[in-house]
């Protein structure tokens, strides 16, 4: 093999790496992939999707971290989605050759040199604004509860900063299980008439079951209301309608917009081979 051929092969591999991104997530991204591609806006950049690794168990976490590590040195940039748990998995993967960017609930306090930024949804930091939004709908702060996931990576931060009434958790005593939602809603005290739903990615990934369970809770007593954390909870196929005498709203960003923004961040990081820091989504609100 000639030196010239070796150099050409090395150059071609370097060019391929510089034009490739792997997106790894614990949750399904099928409905959001086009939004990310729109943000990248470059048909010459190859996108590899590696998602659905699961959420909530040590086995899931290891599978996620191993999946991230498998792309190290194989692409020019790794992108993690699915919240701060995916960011942590990238940290634990100890990447040696490939930097990464992340879609997270909040900017991580621990940043590595190979963390090139990403997009922050400000998931739990927006809960005070959600409480204010529900107060504007006629509820008192003491009537507003939080429905959250104790197995979520954001659970500690979210509950520490919760300023409403009580909070009620799913995921207790075992793995995340969407079939437990209905019973978890039954545990909510009657004094809570409005619920803010956590922006936990597991909830988003199982939102049909979650919305239907929430609608059952809404229908059990007149005047109840729910506030979901993303625009993506509106108009979800397969969900039951909001019961008469109840109300449901959303307050937060739209995930497709976040993925488009993430695509823009990713292509800038890939082309600059340097950190572009974290960008932030914009919150809006509406009725289901």
VEXDREN-2710 file (C-alpha; in Angstrom, 1 decimal):
% VEXDREN-2710
k/r/px/py/pz
1/UNK/0.0/0.0/0.0
2/UNK/1.5/3.4/-1.0
3/UNK/1.9/6.3/1.4
4/UNK/-0.3/8.3/-0.9
5/UNK/-3.1/5.8/-0.7
6/UNK/-2.8/5.6/3.1
7/UNK/-2.9/9.4/3.3
8/UNK/-6.0/9.5/1.0
9/UNK/-7.7/6.8/3.1
10/UNK/-7.0/8.7/6.3
11/UNK/-8.2/12.0/4.8
12/UNK/-11.4/10.3/3.6
13/UNK/-12.1/8.9/7.0
14/UNK/-11.4/12.3/8.6
15/UNK/-13.8/13.9/6.2
16/UNK/-16.5/11.3/6.9
17/UNK/-16.1/11.8/10.6
18/UNK/-16.4/15.5/10.3
19/UNK/-19.7/15.0/8.4
20/UNK/-21.5/12.7/10.7
21/UNK/-23.6/12.9/13.8
22/UNK/-25.0/10.1/16.0
23/UNK/-28.1/10.9/18.1
24/UNK/-28.5/8.7/21.1
25/UNK/-31.6/8.7/23.4
26/UNK/-33.3/6.5/26.0
27/UNK/-36.7/7.4/24.5
28/UNK/-38.2/7.2/21.0
29/UNK/-37.3/10.1/18.7
30/UNK/-39.2/8.9/15.6
31/UNK/-41.6/11.9/15.5
32/UNK/-38.8/14.4/16.2
33/UNK/-36.1/13.3/13.8
34/UNK/-37.2/15.6/11.0
35/UNK/-37.2/18.6/13.2
36/UNK/-33.6/17.9/14.1
37/UNK/-32.7/17.4/10.5
38/UNK/-34.3/20.7/9.7
39/UNK/-32.1/22.3/12.2
40/UNK/-29.0/20.7/10.8
41/UNK/-30.1/21.8/7.3
42/UNK/-27.2/20.0/5.5
43/UNK/-27.9/16.9/3.4
44/UNK/-24.1/16.2/3.4
45/UNK/-24.1/15.5/7.1
46/UNK/-25.0/11.9/7.9
47/UNK/-27.3/11.4/10.8
48/UNK/-27.4/8.1/12.7
49/UNK/-30.3/7.6/15.2
50/UNK/-29.8/5.3/18.1
51/UNK/-32.7/5.5/20.5
52/UNK/-35.2/3.7/22.6
53/UNK/-32.7/2.3/25.2
54/UNK/-35.3/2.6/28.0
55/UNK/-35.5/4.6/31.1
56/UNK/-35.5/4.0/34.9
57/UNK/-33.3/1.0/35.6
58/UNK/-29.6/0.4/36.0
59/UNK/-29.8/-1.9/33.0
60/UNK/-31.4/0.8/30.9
61/UNK/-28.7/3.3/32.0
62/UNK/-25.8/1.0/31.2
63/UNK/-27.4/0.3/27.7
64/UNK/-27.6/4.0/27.1
65/UNK/-24.1/4.7/28.2
66/UNK/-22.7/1.8/26.2
67/UNK/-24.6/3.0/23.1
68/UNK/-23.1/6.5/23.5
69/UNK/-19.6/5.0/23.9
70/UNK/-20.1/2.8/20.8
71/UNK/-20.1/5.9/18.6
72/UNK/-16.9/7.3/20.1
73/UNK/-14.4/7.8/17.3
74/UNK/-17.0/6.7/14.7
75/UNK/-18.7/10.1/14.1
76/UNK/-17.7/13.7/14.4
77/UNK/-20.3/14.5/17.1
78/UNK/-22.6/12.7/19.5
79/UNK/-25.9/14.2/20.4
80/UNK/-27.8/13.0/23.5
81/UNK/-31.5/13.6/24.0
82/UNK/-33.9/12.4/26.7
83/UNK/-32.9/14.8/29.5
84/UNK/-30.1/15.1/32.0
85/UNK/-30.0/11.3/32.4
86/UNK/-28.6/11.0/28.9
87/UNK/-26.1/13.8/29.6
88/UNK/-24.9/11.9/32.7
89/UNK/-24.6/8.7/30.6
90/UNK/-22.4/10.5/28.1
91/UNK/-20.2/11.7/31.0
92/UNK/-20.0/8.1/32.4
93/UNK/-19.2/6.8/28.9
94/UNK/-15.8/8.6/29.2
95/UNK/-15.6/9.5/25.6
96/UNK/-12.0/9.8/24.3
97/UNK/-12.3/10.9/20.7
98/UNK/-15.8/12.5/20.1
99/UNK/-17.4/15.5/21.7
100/UNK/-21.1/15.7/22.5
101/UNK/-24.0/18.1/22.8
102/UNK/-27.2/17.5/24.7
103/UNK/-30.8/18.3/25.1
104/UNK/-31.4/18.7/28.8
105/UNK/-33.9/19.9/31.3
106/UNK/-31.4/22.3/32.7
107/UNK/-27.8/23.3/32.1
108/UNK/-25.6/20.7/33.9
109/UNK/-23.5/22.0/36.8
110/UNK/-20.8/19.6/35.8
111/UNK/-19.3/20.3/32.4
112/UNK/-16.5/18.3/30.7
113/UNK/-14.2/19.8/28.1
114/UNK/-15.8/17.5/25.5
115/UNK/-19.3/18.8/26.3
116/UNK/-19.9/21.3/23.5
117/UNK/-23.2/22.7/24.8
118/UNK/-26.7/21.9/23.7
119/UNK/-30.2/23.1/24.4
120/UNK/-31.9/23.5/27.8
121/UNK/-35.6/23.3/28.2
122/UNK/-35.5/24.8/31.8
123/UNK/-37.9/22.0/32.7
124/UNK/-38.2/22.3/36.5
125/UNK/-37.1/26.0/36.6
126/UNK/-40.4/26.8/34.7
127/UNK/-42.6/25.2/37.4
128/UNK/-42.9/28.6/39.3
129/UNK/-44.2/30.1/36.1
130/UNK/-46.6/27.1/35.7
131/UNK/-47.9/27.7/39.2
132/UNK/-48.4/31.4/38.4
133/UNK/-50.2/30.4/35.2
134/UNK/-52.6/28.1/37.2
135/UNK/-53.2/30.8/39.8
136/UNK/-54.2/33.0/36.8
137/UNK/-56.8/30.3/36.0
138/UNK/-58.4/30.7/39.5
139/UNK/-56.4/28.3/41.6
140/UNK/-54.6/29.0/44.9
141/UNK/-51.0/27.9/45.3
142/UNK/-52.1/25.6/48.1
143/UNK/-54.4/23.7/45.7
144/UNK/-51.7/23.1/43.1
145/UNK/-49.8/19.8/43.3
146/UNK/-46.9/18.4/41.3
147/UNK/-47.1/14.9/39.6
148/UNK/-43.5/13.8/39.2
149/UNK/-41.3/10.7/38.9
150/UNK/-39.0/9.8/41.8
151/UNK/-36.9/7.7/39.4
152/UNK/-36.1/10.7/37.2
153/UNK/-32.7/12.3/37.1
154/UNK/-34.4/15.6/37.6
155/UNK/-36.5/14.5/40.6
156/UNK/-34.2/15.9/43.4
157/UNK/-33.8/19.3/41.7
158/UNK/-37.5/19.5/40.8
159/UNK/-38.9/18.7/44.2
160/UNK/-36.4/20.9/46.0
161/UNK/-37.6/23.9/44.0
162/UNK/-41.3/23.1/44.1
163/UNK/-43.3/25.9/45.7
164/UNK/-46.9/24.7/45.3
165/UNK/-48.8/22.2/47.5
166/UNK/-47.8/18.6/47.9
167/UNK/-46.0/16.6/45.2
168/UNK/-47.0/13.1/44.2
169/UNK/-44.6/10.6/42.6
170/UNK/-44.8/7.6/40.4
171/UNK/-41.9/5.1/40.0
172/UNK/-41.9/4.2/43.6
173/UNK/-40.5/0.8/44.8
174/UNK/-39.6/-0.5/41.4
175/UNK/-39.1/0.4/37.8
176/UNK/-40.9/3.0/35.8
177/UNK/-44.2/1.6/34.7
178/UNK/-46.8/3.6/32.8
179/UNK/-49.6/1.2/33.9
180/UNK/-49.1/2.5/37.5
181/UNK/-50.2/6.0/36.5
182/UNK/-53.9/5.5/37.3
183/UNK/-53.3/4.2/40.8
184/UNK/-50.7/7.0/41.4
185/UNK/-53.4/9.6/40.6
186/UNK/-55.7/8.0/43.1
187/UNK/-53.2/8.8/45.9
188/UNK/-53.6/12.5/45.3
189/UNK/-55.2/14.4/48.2
190/UNK/-58.7/15.8/47.6
191/UNK/-57.4/19.3/48.6
192/UNK/-55.3/19.3/45.4
193/UNK/-57.6/20.6/42.6
194/UNK/-54.9/21.4/40.0
195/UNK/-51.8/19.4/39.0
196/UNK/-48.6/20.5/37.3
197/UNK/-47.2/17.5/35.4
198/UNK/-43.4/17.1/35.5
199/UNK/-41.4/17.5/32.3
200/UNK/-39.8/14.1/33.0
201/UNK/-38.9/12.5/29.6
202/UNK/-40.4/9.2/30.7
203/UNK/-43.8/11.0/31.0
204/UNK/-43.3/12.5/27.5
205/UNK/-42.5/9.0/26.1
206/UNK/-45.7/7.6/27.7
207/UNK/-48.0/10.6/27.3
208/UNK/-51.0/8.7/25.9
209/UNK/-51.2/6.6/29.1
210/UNK/-50.4/9.6/31.3
211/UNK/-53.1/11.8/29.7
212/UNK/-55.7/9.1/29.9
213/UNK/-54.9/8.5/33.6
214/UNK/-55.0/12.3/34.2
215/UNK/-58.4/12.6/32.5
216/UNK/-59.8/9.8/34.7
217/UNK/-58.6/11.9/37.7
218/UNK/-60.1/15.1/36.3
219/UNK/-63.4/13.4/35.7
220/UNK/-63.7/12.1/39.3
221/UNK/-64.4/15.6/40.7
222/UNK/-65.7/18.8/39.1
223/UNK/-63.4/21.8/38.9
224/UNK/-60.1/20.0/38.6
225/UNK/-57.4/21.0/36.2
226/UNK/-54.0/19.8/34.8
227/UNK/-51.1/21.7/33.4
228/UNK/-48.8/19.8/31.2
229/UNK/-45.1/20.8/30.6
230/UNK/-44.9/20.8/26.8
231/UNK/-47.0/21.9/23.9
232/UNK/-46.6/18.3/22.7
233/UNK/-49.3/17.1/25.1
234/UNK/-52.0/18.9/23.0
235/UNK/-53.9/16.9/20.4
236/UNK/-52.3/13.5/21.1
237/UNK/-53.9/10.7/19.1
238/UNK/-55.3/7.9/21.3
239/UNK/-56.1/10.1/24.2
240/UNK/-59.6/10.5/25.8
241/UNK/-61.1/14.0/25.8
242/UNK/-60.9/16.3/28.8
243/UNK/-64.0/15.6/30.9
244/UNK/-66.8/18.1/31.2
245/UNK/-66.4/20.4/34.2
246/UNK/-62.6/20.0/34.1
247/UNK/-59.8/21.8/32.2
248/UNK/-56.3/21.0/30.9
249/UNK/-53.6/23.3/29.7
250/UNK/-49.9/23.2/28.6
251/UNK/-47.2/25.6/29.6
252/UNK/-43.7/25.2/28.2
253/UNK/-41.8/24.8/24.9
254/UNK/-42.6/22.5/21.9
255/UNK/-40.2/19.6/21.6
256/UNK/-40.0/19.8/17.8
257/UNK/-38.8/23.4/18.2
258/UNK/-36.2/22.2/20.7
259/UNK/-35.0/19.5/18.4
260/UNK/-34.7/22.0/15.5
261/UNK/-32.7/24.3/17.8
262/UNK/-30.6/21.3/18.9
263/UNK/-29.8/20.5/15.2
264/UNK/-28.6/24.1/14.8
265/UNK/-26.4/23.8/17.8
266/UNK/-25.1/20.4/16.7
267/UNK/-24.0/21.6/13.2
268/UNK/-22.3/24.6/14.6
269/UNK/-20.4/22.5/17.1
270/UNK/-19.5/20.0/14.5
271/UNK/-18.2/22.6/12.0
272/UNK/-16.4/24.7/14.6
273/UNK/-15.0/21.7/16.5
274/UNK/-15.6/23.7/19.6
275/UNK/-18.2/24.4/22.3
276/UNK/-21.1/26.6/21.3
277/UNK/-22.5/26.7/24.9
278/UNK/-26.2/26.1/25.7
279/UNK/-29.1/27.6/24.0
280/UNK/-32.6/28.0/25.6
281/UNK/-36.1/27.2/24.4
282/UNK/-39.0/29.7/24.7
283/UNK/-42.1/28.9/26.7
284/UNK/-45.7/29.4/25.5
285/UNK/-49.0/28.2/26.8
286/UNK/-52.4/27.0/25.6
287/UNK/-55.4/24.8/26.3
288/UNK/-55.7/21.1/25.3
END
